[in-house]
Amino acid sequence: MSACGGGPHARTGRVTHTSRQVVARPVVSAARRLRLAVPILTYHVIAAPPPGAPFPGLYVTPSLFAAQVAALARAGWRGVTLDQVLAYWRHGTPLPRGRPIVLSFDNGYHSQYADALPILRQHRWLADENLQLTGLPPSQGGLSAAQVRALVRGGWELDTQGVSHADLVTLGPSALRHEVATARRVLQLRFGVPVRWFCYPSGHYDATVIDEVSRAGYVGSTTTITGWARAGDDPYRLERIRVLGGTAPSALLEEIAAARRAGPPPPAYDGGGRALVAPRSSAGRDRRGPYQVPRPLRRMSSPLAAMPSPRGRECGFRRVREALRARL
């Protein structure tokens, strides 16, 4: 992979004069920018699975996560955000030194703040938080608003998986809009961040879902299809690499390398499309496909749970926004 943001072969462009020296800023050609492919890793819980956990493969222990990050760093990788990658692709905005890799964390687990953040901070890495609005309150292992703000202050990017981690391909127009557009607006109002990327719950999407995500103002979205993200890809079908519990650091490096050879994602995915990386445990499989969010996550309540149900809701977006503002 080409190095990012400069290097010995970068052309010299604008010159910035300072009081001490003249600094030459590298100009990266469009062709070089568009050649850059970036792996996006998917994590969930950074903790040991409790006894009887229905989906133990979604748990990566803190010690193993630390070893994985250390191995990635030794291999020359550097954790960045999707916004940073997009800025490089579109404008040539320099990336931090190293091979860019995005670590994405789904759902909003407390361990992502308590365990992942300190480990990544030691390496001066950033990450993406794909937060869902309901279903995981702090009392049951979720992030508090203060912890989300701490992630944002630490440089993490805040994105979303929607309001309730619903299966988007099964929803009608009103419910789909509620899941996609409302989630973005709530997070923007609450945390003062742009929320540019959507993450498909359970990886399910089709043309209707993609259109709604685009209409809501997101610049792109991520899937559960295995592969690397490329500048020339459809930005609303970016591939990721799921990191399962028990994956040794060396095995993770091999999986990242193998995923680069994956083909393009399908135009739609509802759990029965192209096979993902085979899980080490079948505990997470059911009739809807190989990736499922833990069932306890779907049972939990939160302060937003009293909002109108997304199914069959006929009120307009204005009423939803007014109700949300009253809760902020």
C-alpha positions as a Markdown table, in Angstrom:
| # | Residue | x | y | z |
|---|---|---|---|---|
| 1 | Met | 0.0 | 0.0 | 0.0 |
| 2 | Ser | 1.2 | 3.5 | -0.7 |
| 3 | Ala | 2.2 | 5.5 | 2.3 |
| 4 | Cys | -0.1 | 8.3 | 3.2 |
| 5 | Gly | 0.3 | 12.0 | 3.3 |
| 6 | Gly | 3.7 | 12.4 | 1.7 |
| 7 | Gly | 6.9 | 10.4 | 1.7 |
| 8 | Pro | 10.1 | 10.6 | -0.3 |
| 9 | His | 8.2 | 10.5 | -3.6 |
| 10 | Ala | 5.6 | 13.1 | -2.8 |
| 11 | Arg | 5.6 | 16.3 | -4.9 |
| 12 | Thr | 6.2 | 19.6 | -3.1 |
| 13 | Gly | 3.3 | 22.1 | -3.3 |
| 14 | Arg | 2.3 | 25.1 | -1.2 |
| 15 | Val | 5.0 | 26.7 | 0.9 |
| 16 | Thr | 4.1 | 28.0 | 4.4 |
| 17 | His | 6.4 | 30.6 | 5.9 |
| 18 | Thr | 6.9 | 30.6 | 9.7 |
| 19 | Ser | 9.0 | 32.7 | 12.0 |
| 20 | Arg | 11.5 | 29.8 | 12.2 |
| 21 | Gln | 11.6 | 28.0 | 9.0 |
| 22 | Val | 10.0 | 27.3 | 5.6 |
| 23 | Val | 7.8 | 24.2 | 5.6 |
| 24 | Ala | 6.9 | 22.5 | 2.4 |
| 25 | Arg | 3.5 | 20.9 | 2.4 |
| 26 | Pro | 3.3 | 17.7 | 0.2 |
| 27 | Val | 0.7 | 17.6 | -2.5 |
| 28 | Val | -0.7 | 14.1 | -3.1 |
| 29 | Ser | -1.8 | 13.4 | -6.6 |
| 30 | Ala | -5.5 | 12.4 | -7.2 |
| 31 | Ala | -4.3 | 9.1 | -8.7 |
| 32 | Arg | -2.3 | 8.2 | -5.6 |
| 33 | Arg | -5.2 | 9.1 | -3.3 |
| 34 | Leu | -7.6 | 7.0 | -5.1 |
| 35 | Arg | -5.3 | 4.0 | -5.0 |
| 36 | Leu | -5.5 | 3.9 | -1.2 |
| 37 | Ala | -7.5 | 1.0 | 0.3 |
| 38 | Val | -8.2 | 1.0 | 4.0 |
| 39 | Pro | -9.3 | -1.9 | 6.2 |
| 40 | Ile | -12.1 | -1.2 | 8.7 |
| 41 | Leu | -12.2 | -3.5 | 11.7 |
| 42 | Thr | -15.4 | -4.2 | 13.6 |
| 43 | Tyr | -15.4 | -4.7 | 17.4 |
| 44 | His | -18.2 | -5.0 | 19.9 |
| 45 | Val | -17.5 | -5.8 | 23.6 |
| 46 | Ile | -14.0 | -5.4 | 25.0 |
| 47 | Ala | -14.4 | -7.8 | 27.9 |
| 48 | Ala | -14.4 | -11.5 | 28.7 |
| 49 | Pro | -17.8 | -13.1 | 27.9 |
| 50 | Pro | -19.8 | -13.8 | 31.0 |
| 51 | Pro | -21.1 | -17.3 | 31.6 |
| 52 | Gly | -23.9 | -18.2 | 29.3 |
| 53 | Ala | -23.3 | -15.2 | 27.0 |
| 54 | Pro | -25.4 | -15.9 | 23.9 |
| 55 | Phe | -22.8 | -14.5 | 21.5 |
| 56 | Pro | -19.4 | -15.1 | 23.0 |
| 57 | Gly | -17.7 | -14.4 | 19.7 |
| 58 | Leu | -18.6 | -10.7 | 20.1 |
| 59 | Tyr | -16.4 | -10.4 | 23.2 |
| 60 | Val | -12.6 | -9.6 | 22.9 |
| 61 | Thr | -10.8 | -9.4 | 26.2 |
| 62 | Pro | -8.9 | -6.2 | 27.0 |
| 63 | Ser | -5.6 | -8.1 | 27.1 |
| 64 | Leu | -6.2 | -9.6 | 23.7 |
| 65 | Phe | -7.3 | -6.3 | 22.3 |
| 66 | Ala | -4.2 | -4.6 | 23.6 |
| 67 | Ala | -2.1 | -7.4 | 22.0 |
| 68 | Gln | -3.9 | -7.0 | 18.7 |
| 69 | Val | -3.4 | -3.2 | 18.7 |
| 70 | Ala | 0.3 | -3.6 | 19.5 |
| 71 | Ala | 0.7 | -6.1 | 16.7 |
| 72 | Leu | -1.0 | -3.8 | 14.3 |
| 73 | Ala | 1.2 | -0.9 | 15.4 |
| 74 | Arg | 4.4 | -3.0 | 14.9 |
| 75 | Ala | 3.2 | -3.9 | 11.4 |
| 76 | Gly | 3.0 | -0.2 | 10.6 |
| 77 | Trp | -0.7 | 0.4 | 11.0 |
| 78 | Arg | -2.2 | 3.6 | 12.5 |
| 79 | Gly | -5.7 | 4.0 | 13.8 |
| 80 | Val | -7.7 | 6.8 | 12.0 |
| 81 | Thr | -11.3 | 7.7 | 11.5 |
| 82 | Leu | -13.6 | 7.4 | 8.5 |
| 83 | Asp | -13.8 | 11.2 | 8.2 |
| 84 | Gln | -10.0 | 11.3 | 8.0 |
| 85 | Val | -9.9 | 8.7 | 5.3 |
| 86 | Leu | -12.6 | 10.5 | 3.3 |
| 87 | Ala | -10.8 | 13.8 | 3.6 |
| 88 | Tyr | -7.7 | 12.1 | 2.2 |
| 89 | Trp | -9.6 | 10.5 | -0.7 |
| 90 | Arg | -11.4 | 13.7 | -1.6 |
| 91 | His | -9.0 | 16.5 | -0.9 |
| 92 | Gly | -5.6 | 14.9 | -0.1 |
| 93 | Thr | -5.7 | 16.0 | 3.5 |
| 94 | Pro | -2.6 | 14.3 | 5.0 |
| 95 | Leu | -3.2 | 11.3 | 7.2 |
| 96 | Pro | -1.1 | 10.5 | 10.3 |
| 97 | Arg | 2.1 | 8.7 | 9.5 |
| 98 | Gly | 1.6 | 5.0 | 9.0 |
| 99 | Arg | -0.7 | 2.7 | 7.2 |
| 100 | Pro | -4.3 | 3.8 | 7.9 |
| 101 | Ile | -6.7 | 1.4 | 9.5 |
| 102 | Val | -10.1 | 2.2 | 11.0 |
| 103 | Leu | -11.3 | 0.5 | 14.2 |
| 104 | Ser | -15.1 | 0.7 | 14.5 |
| 105 | Phe | -17.0 | -0.1 | 17.7 |
| 106 | Asp | -20.6 | -1.1 | 17.3 |
| 107 | Asn | -23.7 | -0.5 | 19.5 |
| 108 | Gly | -22.2 | 1.5 | 22.4 |
| 109 | Tyr | -20.8 | -0.7 | 25.1 |
| 110 | His | -19.3 | 0.7 | 28.3 |
| 111 | Ser | -16.2 | -1.4 | 27.7 |
| 112 | Gln | -15.4 | 0.6 | 24.6 |
| 113 | Tyr | -14.9 | 3.6 | 26.8 |
| 114 | Ala | -13.4 | 1.9 | 29.8 |
| 115 | Asp | -11.1 | -0.5 | 28.1 |
| 116 | Ala | -10.7 | 0.3 | 24.4 |
| 117 | Leu | -10.2 | 4.1 | 24.8 |
| 118 | Pro | -7.2 | 3.8 | 27.2 |
| 119 | Ile | -5.5 | 1.2 | 25.0 |
| 120 | Leu | -5.9 | 3.2 | 21.8 |
| 121 | Arg | -4.8 | 6.4 | 23.6 |
| 122 | Gln | -1.5 | 4.8 | 24.5 |
| 123 | His | -0.8 | 4.5 | 20.7 |
| 124 | Arg | -2.3 | 7.8 | 19.9 |
| 125 | Trp | -4.9 | 6.1 | 17.8 |
| 126 | Leu | -8.5 | 7.3 | 17.0 |
| 127 | Ala | -11.6 | 5.1 | 16.4 |
| 128 | Asp | -15.2 | 5.2 | 15.3 |
| 129 | Glu | -18.2 | 4.7 | 17.6 |
| 130 | Asn | -21.3 | 3.4 | 15.9 |
| 131 | Leu | -23.9 | 4.3 | 18.6 |
| 132 | Gln | -27.5 | 3.2 | 18.6 |
| 133 | Leu | -29.9 | 5.4 | 20.5 |
| 134 | Thr | -31.9 | 2.9 | 22.5 |
| 135 | Gly | -31.4 | -0.6 | 23.9 |
| 136 | Leu | -28.2 | -0.3 | 25.9 |
| 137 | Pro | -28.5 | 2.0 | 29.0 |
| 138 | Pro | -25.6 | 2.5 | 31.4 |
| 139 | Ser | -27.2 | 0.3 | 34.0 |
| 140 | Gln | -26.9 | -2.6 | 31.6 |
| 141 | Gly | -23.5 | -2.1 | 30.2 |
| 142 | Gly | -24.0 | 0.8 | 27.8 |
| 143 | Leu | -22.3 | 4.1 | 27.4 |
| 144 | Ser | -23.5 | 7.1 | 29.4 |
| 145 | Ala | -23.8 | 10.5 | 27.7 |
| 146 | Ala | -20.7 | 11.7 | 29.6 |
| 147 | Gln | -18.7 | 8.8 | 28.3 |
| 148 | Val | -19.8 | 9.4 | 24.8 |
| 149 | Arg | -18.6 | 13.0 | 25.2 |
| 150 | Ala | -15.3 | 11.8 | 26.5 |
| 151 | Leu | -14.8 | 9.6 | 23.4 |
| 152 | Val | -15.6 | 12.7 | 21.3 |
| 153 | Arg | -13.1 | 14.8 | 23.2 |
| 154 | Gly | -10.5 | 12.1 | 22.8 |
| 155 | Gly | -10.8 | 12.4 | 19.0 |
| 156 | Trp | -13.2 | 9.5 | 18.3 |
| 157 | Glu | -15.7 | 9.9 | 15.5 |
| 158 | Leu | -19.4 | 9.5 | 16.5 |
| 159 | Asp | -21.5 | 7.7 | 13.9 |
| 160 | Thr | -24.7 | 5.6 | 14.4 |
| 161 | Gln | -26.5 | 2.3 | 13.8 |
| 162 | Gly | -29.9 | 4.0 | 14.1 |
| 163 | Val | -32.4 | 4.4 | 16.8 |
| 164 | Ser | -33.1 | 0.8 | 17.9 |
| 165 | His | -30.8 | -1.5 | 15.8 |
| 166 | Ala | -33.9 | -2.4 | 13.7 |
| 167 | Asp | -33.7 | -4.7 | 10.7 |
| 168 | Leu | -34.0 | -1.9 | 8.2 |
| 169 | Val | -34.9 | -4.0 | 5.1 |
| 170 | Thr | -38.2 | -5.0 | 6.8 |
| 171 | Leu | -39.4 | -1.5 | 7.6 |
| 172 | Gly | -41.9 | 0.8 | 5.9 |
| 173 | Pro | -41.0 | 4.3 | 4.7 |
| 174 | Ser | -42.0 | 6.1 | 8.0 |
| 175 | Ala | -40.2 | 3.7 | 10.3 |
| 176 | Leu | -37.1 | 3.6 | 8.1 |
| 177 | Arg | -36.9 | 7.4 | 8.1 |
| 178 | His | -37.3 | 7.4 | 11.9 |
| 179 | Glu | -34.4 | 4.9 | 12.3 |
| 180 | Val | -32.0 | 6.6 | 9.9 |
| 181 | Ala | -32.8 | 10.4 | 10.0 |
| 182 | Thr | -33.9 | 10.7 | 13.6 |
| 183 | Ala | -30.8 | 9.0 | 14.9 |
| 184 | Arg | -28.6 | 11.4 | 13.1 |
| 185 | Arg | -30.5 | 14.5 | 14.2 |
| 186 | Val | -30.6 | 13.4 | 17.9 |
| 187 | Leu | -26.8 | 12.7 | 18.0 |
| 188 | Gln | -26.1 | 16.0 | 16.3 |
| 189 | Leu | -28.2 | 18.0 | 18.8 |
| 190 | Arg | -27.0 | 16.1 | 21.8 |
| 191 | Phe | -23.2 | 15.9 | 21.2 |
| 192 | Gly | -22.6 | 18.7 | 18.6 |
| 193 | Val | -20.9 | 16.4 | 16.1 |
| 194 | Pro | -21.7 | 16.0 | 12.3 |
| 195 | Val | -22.5 | 12.2 | 12.4 |
| 196 | Arg | -21.5 | 11.6 | 8.7 |
| 197 | Trp | -21.6 | 7.8 | 8.6 |
| 198 | Phe | -24.2 | 5.2 | 9.1 |
| 199 | Cys | -23.6 | 1.6 | 10.1 |
| 200 | Tyr | -26.2 | -0.9 | 8.9 |
| 201 | Pro | -27.7 | -2.9 | 11.9 |
| 202 | Ser | -26.8 | -6.6 | 11.4 |
| 203 | Gly | -25.4 | -5.5 | 8.1 |
| 204 | His | -28.7 | -5.6 | 6.3 |
| 205 | Tyr | -29.4 | -3.2 | 3.5 |
| 206 | Asp | -31.0 | -2.8 | 0.1 |
| 207 | Ala | -31.5 | -0.1 | -2.5 |
| 208 | Thr | -34.4 | 1.5 | -0.5 |
| 209 | Val | -32.3 | 1.6 | 2.7 |
| 210 | Ile | -29.3 | 3.0 | 0.9 |
| 211 | Asp | -31.5 | 5.8 | -0.6 |
| 212 | Glu | -32.9 | 6.7 | 2.8 |
| 213 | Val | -29.4 | 6.9 | 4.3 |
| 214 | Ser | -28.2 | 9.2 | 1.5 |
| 215 | Arg | -31.3 | 11.4 | 1.8 |
| 216 | Ala | -30.7 | 11.8 | 5.5 |
| 217 | Gly | -27.3 | 13.4 | 4.7 |
| 218 | Tyr | -24.9 | 10.7 | 5.5 |
| 219 | Val | -21.8 | 10.6 | 3.3 |
| 220 | Gly | -21.6 | 6.8 | 3.4 |
| 221 | Ser | -22.2 | 3.7 | 5.4 |
| 222 | Thr | -20.6 | 0.5 | 6.5 |
| 223 | Thr | -21.6 | -3.1 | 6.1 |
| 224 | Thr | -20.7 | -6.5 | 7.6 |
| 225 | Ile | -19.4 | -7.8 | 4.3 |
| 226 | Thr | -15.8 | -8.7 | 4.5 |
| 227 | Gly | -13.3 | -6.6 | 2.6 |
| 228 | Trp | -11.4 | -3.3 | 2.5 |
| 229 | Ala | -12.8 | 0.1 | 1.8 |
| 230 | Arg | -11.6 | 1.8 | -1.4 |
| 231 | Ala | -12.0 | 5.3 | -2.8 |
| 232 | Gly | -13.7 | 4.0 | -5.9 |
| 233 | Asp | -16.3 | 1.9 | -4.0 |
| 234 | Asp | -19.9 | 2.8 | -3.5 |
| 235 | Pro | -19.5 | 4.8 | -0.2 |
| 236 | Tyr | -22.8 | 3.4 | 1.0 |
| 237 | Arg | -21.5 | -0.2 | 0.9 |
| 238 | Leu | -18.1 | 0.0 | 2.5 |
| 239 | Glu | -16.8 | -3.4 | 3.7 |
| 240 | Arg | -15.4 | -4.2 | 7.1 |
| 241 | Ile | -13.6 | -7.0 | 8.8 |
| 242 | Arg | -15.2 | -8.5 | 11.9 |
| 243 | Val | -12.9 | -9.3 | 14.8 |
| 244 | Leu | -14.1 | -12.2 | 16.8 |
| 245 | Gly | -13.2 | -13.3 | 20.3 |
| 246 | Gly | -10.1 | -15.4 | 20.5 |
| 247 | Thr | -8.5 | -14.0 | 17.3 |
| 248 | Ala | -4.7 | -14.1 | 17.9 |
| 249 | Pro | -2.8 | -11.0 | 16.8 |
| 250 | Ser | -1.0 | -13.0 | 14.1 |
| 251 | Ala | -4.3 | -14.4 | 12.9 |
| 252 | Leu | -5.8 | -10.9 | 12.8 |
| 253 | Leu | -3.0 | -9.7 | 10.5 |
| 254 | Glu | -3.6 | -12.7 | 8.2 |
| 255 | Glu | -7.3 | -12.0 | 8.1 |
| 256 | Ile | -6.7 | -8.4 | 7.2 |
| 257 | Ala | -4.4 | -9.3 | 4.4 |
| 258 | Ala | -6.8 | -12.0 | 3.1 |
| 259 | Ala | -9.8 | -9.6 | 3.2 |
| 260 | Arg | -8.0 | -7.3 | 0.7 |
| 261 | Arg | -8.6 | -9.8 | -2.0 |
| 262 | Ala | -12.4 | -10.0 | -1.4 |
| 263 | Gly | -14.7 | -9.0 | -4.3 |
| 264 | Pro | -17.2 | -6.1 | -4.3 |
| 265 | Pro | -20.1 | -6.2 | -1.9 |
| 266 | Pro | -23.5 | -7.3 | -3.2 |
| 267 | Pro | -26.1 | -4.6 | -4.1 |
| 268 | Ala | -28.3 | -5.9 | -1.2 |
| 269 | Tyr | -27.7 | -8.0 | 1.9 |
| 270 | Asp | -30.3 | -9.4 | 4.3 |
| 271 | Gly | -28.3 | -12.2 | 6.0 |
| 272 | Gly | -28.3 | -14.6 | 3.1 |
| 273 | Gly | -25.9 | -12.9 | 0.7 |
| 274 | Arg | -22.2 | -13.5 | 0.2 |
| 275 | Ala | -20.6 | -15.4 | 3.1 |
| 276 | Leu | -18.7 | -13.5 | 5.7 |
| 277 | Val | -15.6 | -14.6 | 7.5 |
| 278 | Ala | -16.5 | -17.9 | 9.2 |
| 279 | Pro | -17.1 | -17.4 | 12.9 |
| 280 | Arg | -15.3 | -19.6 | 15.4 |
| 281 | Ser | -18.5 | -20.2 | 17.2 |
| 282 | Ser | -22.0 | -20.9 | 15.8 |
| 283 | Ala | -23.6 | -19.3 | 18.8 |
| 284 | Gly | -24.3 | -16.1 | 16.9 |
| 285 | Arg | -26.1 | -17.7 | 14.0 |
| 286 | Asp | -29.8 | -17.8 | 13.5 |
| 287 | Arg | -32.3 | -17.7 | 10.6 |
| 288 | Arg | -31.4 | -14.1 | 9.8 |
| 289 | Gly | -27.7 | -14.7 | 9.0 |
| 290 | Pro | -24.3 | -15.0 | 10.5 |
| 291 | Tyr | -24.2 | -11.6 | 12.3 |
| 292 | Gln | -26.6 | -10.8 | 15.1 |
| 293 | Val | -26.5 | -8.2 | 17.9 |
| 294 | Pro | -26.8 | -9.9 | 21.4 |
| 295 | Arg | -30.5 | -10.4 | 22.3 |
| 296 | Pro | -30.1 | -8.7 | 25.7 |
| 297 | Leu | -29.3 | -5.5 | 23.7 |
| 298 | Arg | -32.6 | -5.6 | 22.0 |
| 299 | Arg | -34.5 | -6.1 | 25.2 |
| 300 | Met | -33.2 | -3.2 | 27.1 |
| 301 | Ser | -34.9 | 0.1 | 27.6 |
| 302 | Ser | -33.6 | 3.7 | 27.7 |
| 303 | Pro | -34.9 | 7.2 | 28.1 |
| 304 | Leu | -35.8 | 7.3 | 24.4 |
| 305 | Ala | -37.8 | 4.1 | 24.6 |
| 306 | Ala | -41.0 | 6.0 | 25.4 |
| 307 | Met | -40.9 | 7.7 | 22.0 |
| 308 | Pro | -43.4 | 6.6 | 19.4 |
| 309 | Ser | -42.7 | 3.2 | 18.0 |
| 310 | Pro | -41.0 | 3.3 | 14.6 |
| 311 | Arg | -43.5 | 0.7 | 13.3 |
| 312 | Gly | -46.7 | 2.3 | 12.1 |
| 313 | Arg | -45.7 | 5.7 | 13.3 |
| 314 | Glu | -47.5 | 8.3 | 11.2 |
| 315 | Cys | -46.4 | 11.6 | 12.9 |
| 316 | Gly | -44.1 | 13.8 | 10.8 |
| 317 | Phe | -40.5 | 14.4 | 11.4 |
| 318 | Arg | -41.3 | 17.8 | 12.9 |
| 319 | Arg | -43.2 | 16.3 | 15.8 |
| 320 | Val | -40.4 | 13.8 | 16.4 |
| 321 | Arg | -37.8 | 16.5 | 16.5 |
| 322 | Glu | -39.8 | 18.6 | 18.9 |
| 323 | Ala | -40.2 | 15.6 | 21.2 |
| 324 | Leu | -36.5 | 14.9 | 21.1 |
| 325 | Arg | -35.6 | 18.6 | 21.8 |
| 326 | Ala | -37.8 | 18.4 | 24.9 |
| 327 | Arg | -35.8 | 15.5 | 26.2 |
| 328 | Leu | -32.3 | 17.0 | 25.5 |
